[in-house]
């Protein structure tokens, strides 16, 4: 990190959502998504819909406000700098 300009360091910290220590190393990789057929995509979508329907059937009912609070808490937990856009 010590070889980066202040603007580059700020950009990386913005993407990570946290400060980066000078002795830390940051790696960036780009991947080509694997080719997938329309049929394969439809199978994945169907499996995801079934999975989420099963989850929804098991969950306890909550108000819209409670659901928003749960999502906001999860976002803050995984991204310390997260702020709601509400």
C-alpha positions, 0 to 999 in steps of 0.5 A: 500500500505504501507505493500507492498515491493517496487517491489510489489508497482512498479508492481502494479503501472506499471499495473495501469499506475500511482503512487499509494498513500500510503493511497490508497487500491488496490483490485485484483479479478479474474473471471471465464468467463461465459460459452458461446455456439458457437451459442451464440458467433457467435450471439455476433460477428454478433451483434458487426460486425453490430454495427461497420459497422454502426459506420464506415458508419457514420464516416468522412473519415480521413487519416491513420495518423489522425486515428493513432493520434486519437487512440494515444490521446485516449490511452494517455487520458485513460492511462497517462503513455502510449507511442506509439510503433511506 
